[in-house]
Amino acid sequence: MDKSLPPNVHVSTHPCLQAKLSQLRASSTNARETKALVHEIALILGVEALAAGLTTSKGPDNTTPLGFSYSTTTVAPTTVSLVPILRSGLGMLDALQTLLPNPVPVHHLGLFREPTTLEPVEYYNNLPYTRPTAGSPSNAPNSVASELAILLDPVIATGGTCAAAIQTLKEWGVKRVLVIAVLGAAPGLERAAGEWPEGTEIWVSGVDESVTDKGMIKPGLGDVGDRLFLTIGK
């Protein structure tokens, strides 16, 4: 890992992942290839992130087809949510759903960067909340919040969008946030990692050093959402 990055930022060195990231950067990579590469990168990175972010526990006994009894294995924490940031995070969703051993809730966050200030603006949030009962304290924990939220944000450029999403999830009531990103800029990763350092771990497949004055990573890989959904030049 780059020693200049915060300790809760983890950069993969997997050779196949690095080669796929290089392919994804190319302007000649079409939308179908972009979708496949984002999925494959999320799959490799997800394996590494979940190996560090989850633990196993003993489940109930079961029986094999030959009639032998065995102890099953489950993962902890028991409550996990996937939270893709719209739109581009949707490209990583299927990979993480494939990796997790059981279906988990998917909650969407919609955020965009205001073009002038580059600060995040939330336009959609479907995180579930419980209605407080009469007489309950104002700071009572949200009983429907997951213990772990896996935040899918393919590109962390300025870090503002990721940091805002982490803060939203913290306020929702999660105990930990696991961020999985295809690419990050060093300043943006520092900003996101510092939003809630004791509760957040960030996993990324590559790091570039800077962003342009328009908030794009340099050299980067362009706007992943536009490349996935063929809305370049909108």
C-alpha positions as CSV (number, residue, x, y, z in Angstrom):
1,M,0.0,0.0,0.0
2,D,1.2,3.5,-0.7
3,K,2.6,4.8,2.6
4,S,1.3,8.3,2.0
5,L,-2.3,7.1,2.1
6,P,-4.2,6.8,5.4
7,P,-4.0,3.4,7.1
8,N,-7.7,2.6,6.3
9,V,-7.1,2.8,2.6
10,H,-6.1,-0.5,1.0
11,V,-4.7,-0.7,-2.6
12,S,-4.8,-4.1,-4.3
13,T,-1.7,-5.4,-6.0
14,H,-3.5,-8.3,-7.7
15,P,-1.8,-8.7,-11.2
16,C,-5.0,-9.6,-13.0
17,L,-6.8,-6.6,-11.4
18,Q,-4.0,-4.2,-12.5
19,A,-4.2,-5.5,-16.0
20,K,-7.9,-5.1,-16.2
21,L,-7.7,-1.6,-14.8
22,S,-5.3,-0.7,-17.5
23,Q,-7.8,-2.0,-20.1
24,L,-10.6,0.0,-18.6
25,R,-8.6,3.2,-18.9
26,A,-8.4,3.0,-22.7
27,S,-10.7,5.3,-24.6
28,S,-11.2,2.5,-27.2
29,T,-13.0,0.3,-24.6
30,N,-16.7,0.2,-25.6
31,A,-19.7,0.2,-23.2
32,R,-20.0,-3.6,-23.2
33,E,-16.4,-4.1,-22.4
34,T,-16.6,-1.3,-19.8
35,K,-19.4,-3.1,-18.1
36,A,-17.6,-6.4,-18.1
37,L,-14.3,-4.9,-16.8
38,V,-16.0,-3.0,-14.0
39,H,-17.8,-6.2,-12.9
40,E,-14.6,-8.2,-13.0
41,I,-12.6,-5.6,-11.1
42,A,-15.3,-5.4,-8.5
43,L,-15.3,-9.2,-8.2
44,I,-11.5,-9.4,-7.6
45,L,-11.5,-6.4,-5.3
46,G,-14.6,-7.6,-3.5
47,V,-12.9,-10.9,-2.7
48,E,-10.0,-9.1,-1.0
49,A,-12.3,-6.6,0.8
50,L,-14.7,-9.2,2.1
51,A,-11.9,-11.5,3.3
52,A,-10.7,-8.6,5.5
53,G,-14.2,-7.2,6.4
54,L,-16.1,-10.3,7.3
55,T,-15.6,-13.2,9.7
56,T,-17.0,-16.7,9.9
57,S,-19.2,-18.3,12.6
58,K,-20.6,-21.7,13.2
59,G,-24.1,-22.3,11.9
60,P,-26.6,-25.1,12.5
61,D,-25.8,-28.7,11.6
62,N,-26.8,-30.0,8.1
63,T,-26.5,-33.3,6.2
64,T,-24.6,-34.0,3.0
65,P,-26.1,-36.0,0.0
66,L,-24.4,-39.1,1.4
67,G,-26.1,-38.7,4.8
68,F,-23.1,-37.4,6.8
69,S,-23.7,-34.6,9.3
70,Y,-21.6,-31.5,9.2
71,S,-21.5,-28.0,10.9
72,T,-22.4,-25.2,8.5
73,T,-20.5,-21.9,8.3
74,T,-22.1,-18.5,8.2
75,V,-20.6,-15.0,7.9
76,A,-20.6,-12.2,10.4
77,P,-21.9,-9.6,10.8
78,T,-25.3,-11.0,10.2
79,T,-26.8,-7.8,8.8
80,V,-25.2,-6.4,5.7
81,S,-26.4,-3.9,3.1
82,L,-25.1,-3.1,-0.3
83,V,-25.3,0.6,-1.1
84,P,-24.4,1.6,-4.7
85,I,-24.0,5.3,-5.5
86,L,-26.1,6.1,-8.5
87,R,-25.5,5.6,-11.4
88,S,-22.1,4.1,-11.7
89,G,-22.2,2.0,-8.5
90,L,-24.8,-0.2,-10.2
91,G,-22.0,-1.6,-12.4
92,M,-20.4,-3.1,-9.3
93,L,-23.6,-4.5,-7.7
94,D,-23.8,-7.9,-9.4
95,A,-20.3,-8.8,-8.4
96,L,-20.8,-8.2,-4.7
97,Q,-24.2,-10.0,-4.8
98,T,-22.4,-13.0,-6.3
99,L,-19.8,-13.0,-3.6
100,L,-22.0,-12.8,-0.5
101,P,-23.3,-16.2,0.5
102,N,-26.9,-15.0,1.1
103,P,-29.1,-12.3,-0.4
104,V,-28.8,-8.9,1.4
105,P,-30.8,-5.6,1.1
106,V,-29.7,-3.1,-1.6
107,H,-30.2,0.5,-0.7
108,H,-29.5,3.3,-3.3
109,L,-28.0,6.7,-2.7
110,G,-28.2,9.3,-5.5
111,L,-25.5,12.0,-5.3
112,F,-24.1,14.4,-8.0
113,R,-21.4,17.0,-7.9
114,E,-22.5,20.6,-8.3
115,P,-20.5,21.7,-11.4
116,T,-19.2,25.0,-9.9
117,T,-18.3,24.0,-6.3
118,L,-17.7,20.3,-7.0
119,E,-19.6,19.6,-3.7
120,P,-22.0,16.7,-3.4
121,V,-25.8,17.2,-3.7
122,E,-28.1,14.3,-2.6
123,Y,-31.1,13.7,-4.8
124,Y,-32.1,10.2,-3.8
125,N,-32.0,8.2,-0.6
126,N,-33.9,5.0,0.1
127,L,-32.3,3.9,3.4
128,P,-35.1,2.6,5.6
129,Y,-35.8,4.3,8.9
130,T,-38.0,3.3,11.8
131,R,-40.7,5.7,13.1
132,P,-39.8,6.7,16.7
133,T,-42.3,5.5,19.3
134,A,-43.9,7.9,21.7
135,G,-41.5,8.6,24.6
136,S,-38.4,7.1,22.9
137,P,-35.2,9.2,23.3
138,S,-34.2,11.3,20.3
139,N,-30.9,9.6,20.1
140,A,-32.3,6.1,20.0
141,P,-30.5,3.8,17.5
142,N,-32.2,3.1,14.2
143,S,-33.2,-0.5,14.6
144,V,-33.3,-1.3,10.8
145,A,-29.8,-0.1,10.1
146,S,-27.4,-2.8,9.0
147,E,-24.3,-3.5,11.0
148,L,-22.1,-3.3,7.9
149,A,-22.8,-1.2,4.8
150,I,-20.8,-2.0,1.6
151,L,-20.6,1.2,-0.3
152,L,-20.0,0.9,-4.1
153,D,-18.4,4.0,-5.6
154,P,-16.3,3.2,-8.7
155,V,-14.4,6.5,-8.8
156,I,-13.3,8.6,-5.8
157,A,-12.0,11.8,-7.3
158,T,-12.4,14.8,-5.0
159,G,-13.8,12.5,-2.3
160,G,-16.7,14.7,-1.6
161,T,-19.4,12.3,-2.8
162,C,-17.9,9.3,-1.0
163,A,-17.4,11.3,2.2
164,A,-21.1,12.5,2.1
165,A,-22.3,8.9,1.6
166,I,-20.2,7.7,4.5
167,Q,-21.6,10.4,6.7
168,T,-25.2,9.5,5.6
169,L,-24.6,5.8,6.4
170,K,-23.1,6.8,9.8
171,E,-26.1,8.9,10.6
172,W,-28.4,6.0,9.5
173,G,-26.8,3.9,12.2
174,V,-24.3,1.4,10.7
175,K,-21.4,0.3,12.8
176,R,-19.0,0.0,9.9
177,V,-18.7,1.1,6.2
178,L,-16.7,-0.9,3.7
179,V,-16.0,1.2,0.6
180,I,-15.1,-0.6,-2.7
181,A,-13.8,1.6,-5.5
182,V,-12.2,0.9,-8.9
183,L,-10.0,4.0,-8.9
184,G,-9.2,6.9,-6.6
185,A,-7.2,10.1,-6.6
186,A,-4.9,10.4,-3.6
187,P,-6.5,13.7,-2.2
188,G,-10.0,12.3,-2.6
189,L,-9.1,9.0,-0.9
190,E,-7.6,11.0,2.0
191,R,-10.8,13.1,2.3
192,A,-13.1,10.1,2.2
193,A,-11.0,8.0,4.6
194,G,-10.9,10.9,7.1
195,E,-14.7,11.3,7.2
196,W,-15.2,8.5,9.7
197,P,-11.7,6.8,10.1
198,E,-12.6,4.6,13.0
199,G,-15.6,3.1,11.1
200,T,-14.5,3.0,7.5
201,E,-12.2,0.9,5.4
202,I,-11.6,1.7,1.7
203,W,-10.5,-0.8,-0.9
204,V,-9.4,0.4,-4.3
205,S,-7.7,-1.2,-7.3
206,G,-5.6,1.9,-8.3
207,V,-4.5,5.3,-7.2
208,D,-3.8,8.4,-9.4
209,E,-2.1,11.4,-7.9
210,S,-4.3,14.3,-8.9
211,V,-7.6,15.7,-10.3
212,T,-8.3,18.3,-12.9
213,D,-10.0,21.7,-12.2
214,K,-13.3,20.0,-13.2
215,G,-12.8,17.3,-10.6
216,M,-11.9,14.5,-12.9
217,I,-9.1,12.1,-12.0
218,K,-5.9,12.5,-14.0
219,P,-5.1,10.3,-16.0
220,G,-8.2,8.5,-14.7
221,L,-10.7,6.5,-16.7
222,G,-13.3,9.1,-17.5
223,D,-16.9,9.2,-16.2
224,V,-17.8,5.6,-15.5
225,G,-21.5,6.3,-15.4
226,D,-21.4,7.9,-18.9
227,R,-19.3,5.0,-20.2
228,L,-21.6,2.4,-18.8
229,F,-24.9,4.0,-19.9
230,L,-23.7,5.6,-23.2
231,T,-24.5,9.1,-22.1
232,I,-21.2,10.7,-23.0
233,G,-21.7,14.2,-24.1
234,K,-25.0,14.6,-22.3
